């Protein structure tokens, strides 16, 4: 009836506005502004890598300083991941309300402050609280930073650049490992202070960079802020040295064509304002994800998020203890330095990022890529178990784990853009954010679960990682990719099952 026609009209208008936005952003080219956004997002990734690497490197010193029992060590490790789960869950609504750059600034300021306070935390409770807040900031900043990148760069570059910038995570992880080596001669308390202060440096620098980073143009358009959107394009044109008439040949008409926002009266009539509207809109979108034609796609995508989170973060958590155990079982002359092993596991994954970015840029199929990466991980994890228990060889064991981490690093790099192409445009952001939340939830369990498993058998976590890798490999069989970005009919079909007044989502990942 009339309501269906109205919904379809809004969906068509939004599709046209998105297409026009893509065209106009493409005209801005690649210049100083895009380089600034790339640098900001790279620093966001670097900060998260530094934080997670820190949690692995200092947990032993924290346990010694506060005389922690085994179960408390598990809680210590899961604190950051619990914060990341909360941050990932609330990041989208906050960023959709207040903007990408404001949300990023808040998150990174929290990470900076909590890093400094953690360095002087007088009690374990204070330290856990600070690490939880830092985890929340990291969990929120990664999807919001990725969204800012996807919404700012030309569409043909956004996916590949998002993958490429995950090198920042590896650099942050390697950098904090180097800091640990540099501070190794310090006493326990001094070592912890130095490490916490160093881990806060990337987020502090990124906060300063955000003061000159403009808001996402798609966010401004979704809010109907035509004046600010016009200023955004003028600012970017100045930075990139582009004539404004070349980018916006029709001036304000072009700007208005990118903004589609339903009338306030219609929004109020549908009761979609405030918290109740947000919950209702999320419920309807979630229902679409579990609709018959998308149900198996959703469950398979969740399996990929689950495997990547369990194995990748599990390796970060377990490698030091596992390598120590293998060294103890090996002949003295075969043992290798744990710090050197950690360096290998942080530097080798960087090699997998450029090929993955190139593959995405040239249009590789994500299901096939994921199947190869997870299937290869089953083999390398099996080899690691062999070199840990049958033919004990610490160097071979470490190389197997480093290669596994490289494969999963490449998979994780591509997971945001991979999920975004699995879903139709109208539920793409929701599908990506829910998948990330599934992964964050399981990452909370990594610390306590793997602590218990390693107490029974130090290679037990590897068997669990193999099981997740095998399940992820099987989940890619028959996995279908979503419609192309420009397929308006599919966008309208899905949009018509939801409220037409929900905030417009971008073509990028959330």
N, C-alpha and C positions, 0 to 999 in steps of 0.2 A: 504494500500500500504506500501511502504517503511517507511513512517513516522509513521504509526500505529505500525509497527513491532519495530521500534526504541523506541517508547514510551513504548511498552510492555516490551522490553528488559530492559530499565531503571527501570521500575516499579518492575520487577522481581529481578533485582540486588539490589534495595533498600530494598525489602522485605527480601532478603537473608542476607543483611548487618544488618538489624534490628534484625533479628532472632539470628544472630551470636553475636551481641552486648548484647542481653538479656542473652545469654548463658554465655558469658565471665563475665559480671557484676555479674551474679549469683555465679560465682566461687570465687569472692572476699569475699563472705560471709557478715556477719554483724559484724562490729568492730568499731574501733575508728573513722574511716572516716565517716561511716554512722551516728554514734552518733553525730559527729560534724555538719553534714548537717541537721540532725533532730533538733539540738539545734538552728541553724541559722534560719531555717524556723519557728520554734516555736516562736522565738523572733520577727520575721516578723509579725506573727499573733498577738503577744502580743502588738506590737507597734500600729497596726491598731485598736485593741480593746481599747487601751488607748486613741488614738486620737478621736475615735467616742464617747467614753464615756465622754471625756472632752467636746466635743461640746454640749452635753446635759446638763452637770453640770454647765457650766460657762455662758451659753447664757443669763441667767437672770442678772448676775453681769455685763456682757458686756453691756446689754441693759441699765442698770442703769448708768453705768459709762459714756456711750456716749449718754445718753438720746434718745434712739432709739424709733421710732414709730413702730406700729404693723407690717406694711409692711416691714420695715427694719429688724425686727426680723426674718422674713421669709427668707430674702436674706442672713442674717448671717448664718442661718442653712443650706441653700442650697449651700453656698460657698464651703465647704469641699467636698460635694457630686459632685459638678460641677468639681472640681479638680480631684476627683476619676474617673469620667467619662472620662476625657481627658487622665488621666494616664493609665486607663485600655485599652483605644483605641490604644494608641501608644506604649504600653509596648512590645507587641509581635514583631513588626518590629525592635525596638531598640535592644531588647535582641537577636533577630536572627542575627543582624548585628555585635554587639559588645560583645555579650556573656552574660550569665546569671549573673555571679558574678559581672561583671563590672556595669551592669545595676542596680543590687540591691544596690551596694555601692553608686552609684550616687543618687538613690531614697532615701536611708536612710540618706545619708549626707544632702540632701535637707530637710528631715523631722527634723533632728537634728537642723540645722541652723534656720529654720523657727520657730521652737518651742522656741528657745532662743530669736529670734527677736520679736516674738509675745508677750513675757513677758514684753518687754519694748516699745511696739508699741506706738508712741505718738498720732496717729490719727486712726480713724476707717478705713480709706482707706488702711493704712499700714497693719493693722491687717487682713483685708479681703484678701489682696494680699498674706500675709504670710500663711493664712489658706488655700487659694486656692492651693498654691504650696505644702503645706503639704499634702493636699488631693490628689494631683497628684502623689506625691511620694508614698502614701499609696495605691492608686488605681493601680499603676504599680507594686509595690513590691509584692502584694499578688499573682497575677497570675504568675509572674516571679519566686517567691519563690516556688510556687507549682510545676512549671515546673522543676526547679532545683531538687526538691525532687523526682518527678516522673522519671526523667531521670538518677538519680544516684542510687537509691535503686533497689534491685532485684524486678522484676515485681510483685511477689506474695505478697510483703510487701508494695509496694508503695501506693496503694489505701487506705488500712486500716490506714497506718501511716499518710497519708494526712488528713484523717478524724480526727484521734486522736489528731493531732497537733492543730486542731481548738480550743482545750481547751485553747491554748495560747491567743486566742481572748477573751475568757471569763475571763481569769486571768487578762489580761490587763484592761478590763472593770471594774472588781472588784477592781483591784489595784488603779485605778484612783478614784474610789468611796471612797476607804479607805483614799486616800490622801485628798479628799475633806472634809471628816469628820475630819481629823487631822488638816486641815487648817481653819476649820469653825470659829475659834475665831479671825481670822485676818480681817483687814479692806478690803474693796472691791478691791483696787488696789494691796495690798499685797497678797490677796488671789489669784488673777488672775496670778500674777507673779509666785507664788509658783506652781500653777497648770500647767502652761505652761512649766516651767522648768522640772517638774516631768514627764510630758508627753513626753519630748524629750529624757529621759534616755534610754528607750529600743532601740530606733533607734541608739543612739550613741554607745551602747554596741555591737549591731549587726554589725555596721560598722567595729569595731575592729576585731570581729570574722571573718569577710569576708576576711581579709588579709591573713588568713591561710586556707581558704576554696578553694579548687581547682575548676576549671571550669567544667561545665557539659561535660561528655565524648561524649554525643550525639551531642552537639554543635560542639565540635572539629571534630568529624567524619563528620558532615554535611558540614564542611568547608574544608574537605580533609587535615586536619592538622595531618598527621600521626606521625610526630616527637613529637608534644605536647601530642598526645593521648598516645603514648608509655610512655612518662614521667608521664602522669596521672596515668596509671596503676602501674608503679613502685612506685610512691608516695603512692598510696592507699595500695599497698601490704606492704610497710614498716609500714604504720600506723596500718594495720590490722594484721601484723605479718604473712603474707602469702608468701610463696615462689613464685617468679615471674613465674617460669617455671610451677607451678601448675595452674596458672591463664592463662598464655599465653604459652602453650606447644610448639607452632610453632613460637614463637617470633614475628618478624616483619611481617611474613605472616598473623598471626592472626590480627595484627593491621591493615594491609592493607585491609583485608577482611571486616573490619567494616566501611571503608571509601568509599563512592560512590559519586563522584562529576563529573558532565558532563564537557567536554572540554570547554575551554574559547571560542573557535571559534564557537562552537555550540550555546553557550549562546548568543554571540554577533549576530549571524545570526538570532536568534529568537527575538532579540531586547528586551531581558528580563533583562538588566542591569539597575541599578539605580532606581530612583523613578518611572519612567514609567513602568519598569518591575514589580516593587512591586505592583503598582496599577492594572496592567493587570492580574497578578497572583491572587490577591485578588478578582478581579471581576469574574474570572473563577471559583474560589473556591466557592464564594458566589452563583454563578449560580447553582453549584452542590447542594448546600444546599436547593435550591428551586426547584430542579428537581422533576418531578412528584412522584417518589418513595420515596423521602425524604421530600417533602414539608410539609406534615402534622406532621411528626416527628419534623421538625424544629419549626413549629408554636407552637406545644405543649411544646417543650423544652423552648421556649421563654416565654410561659405562666408560667412555673415553676419559671424561673428566675424573672419574673415580680412580682409574688406573694411573693416570698421569700424576694425580695428587699423592696417592699412596706410594708409588714407586719413586718419584722424583724427590719428594720431601723425606721419604723413608731412607733414601740413599744419603741425603744430606745429614740425617740424624745418625745413621748406623755406621758409616764408613770408618770413622776413627776407632770405634770399639772393635769392629770386625777385623780391621787390619792389625790391631794390637793382638787380637786372639790368634790370627793366622801366624803372625811373627813368633808368638810363643810356641806354636806347634811346629814351626819350621826349624831347620838347622840354623845355628847362630849366624853363619856366614851368608845365609839366604835372606835374612831379615832386612827390611827396608825401613827408612825413616818415615814415621807417620806423617810428619809435616810435608815431606816430599810427595807422599801418596795423596794427601789432600790437595796439594798444588796441581798434581796431574788431573785429579777429578774435577777441579774447577777450571783449568785452562783448556783441556781437551774438548769439552762441550762447545766452546766458542767456535771450533772448526765446523760444527754442524749447522751453524746459523746462516752463513752466506749461501750455501747451496739450497737451503730451504726457502730463503727469501727469493732467490732466483727462480726456483721451481714455481712458487706462487705467482711471481710476476709474469711468467710465461704460461700461466693457466693450467698448472698441474691439477689433477683430480685429488681432492683431499682424502676420500675414502681409501684410495690405493696407497697414498703416502702413509696414512696412519696404519694401514695393514702391514706395510713393509717395516715401519719403525717398531711397532709392537711385536710383530713376529720375530724380528731380529733380536729384540730384547729377551724373548724367551730363550733363545740360543745362548746369548751372552751370560744371562743369569745362571743357566744350567752349567756353563763352563766355569763360572765363578765358584759354584758349589763344588765342582770337581776339583779345582785347584785349592780349595779350602779343606777338603776332607779326604780325598783319595790320593792325589799327587800334590802334596802341600807345596805351594810355590807362591810366596807373597807377591812377587812382582807380577806374575801372570794373573793372580787373583785381582790385584789392583787394576791392571789393564782391563780386565773383563768388566769390573764395576765402572771404571771410567768410561768405557765405550757404551755401557748401558745408560749411564747418565747422559752421555752425548746424544744417544738416540731419544731419550725421554726429554732432554732439553729441546731438541728439534721439534718433538711432538708438542710440547708445551708452548713453544714459540708460535706454532701454527694453530693452536687450539681456538683462540679467539676468532681469527678470521675463518677457520674451518667451520666452527659452529654457526657463524653468521651466514655462510652460504648453504648450510644444510636446511635452514628454515626459510619460509617465505618472508618477504620484506616486513609485513605487518606484525609479525610476532618474533622478529629477529632479535631485537634487544632483550625481550623477555626471555627467550630461549637461551640466549648467551648468559644472562645474569643468573638464571636459575641453575644452569649447568655449573657455573663457577661456584655457586653456593653449595652445590652437592660436593664439589671437590674440596672446598674449604672445610666443610663439616667432617669429611673423612680425614683431612690433614690434622684435625684436632686430636684424633685417636692415634695418630702415628706414634707420638712420644710414649704414652703409657702402654700401648699394646706392644710396641716393639721392645720396650724395656723388659716387659714380662717374658716375651719370646726369647730374647737374647740371654736371659738368666737361665732358661732351660737348655737352649742350644743356640750358639751364636750365629748359626747359619739359618735358623728357623725363619727369620724375616725374608730371606731370599726365596724360600719356597712359596711364601705368601705373595711376594712380588711376581713370581712366575705365574701363579694362578691368575692374578689380576691382568698380567700381560696377555696370557692366553685368552682370557675372556674378552679383553679389548680387541684382540686380533679377530676373534670370531664375530664380534659385534659389527665390524666393518663390512662383512660379507653381505651383499645386497643393500648396503646403505645407499640411499638415493640423495642426490644433492637437490637443494631447493631451486625454485625458479630463478631466472636471472633477475638482476636488479630492475630492469626496465619492463618486466612483465606486469603490466598494469592490471590485466584481468585477474591474475592470481592475487594481487594485492587487494583488489576490490572484493574478491570472493571471501577472503579471510577477514578483511576489515568489516564486512557486513555482518559477521557473527559477533562483533564486539561493539562497544560503544563508539560512536563516531566522534565523541568529544574527548577521548583520551588524548594525552599529549602526543604529538607526532613524533615518530621515531626516525632516526637517521638511517641511512643505508649502511652505516658502519656498525661496529660492535659496541656493546655497552660495557 
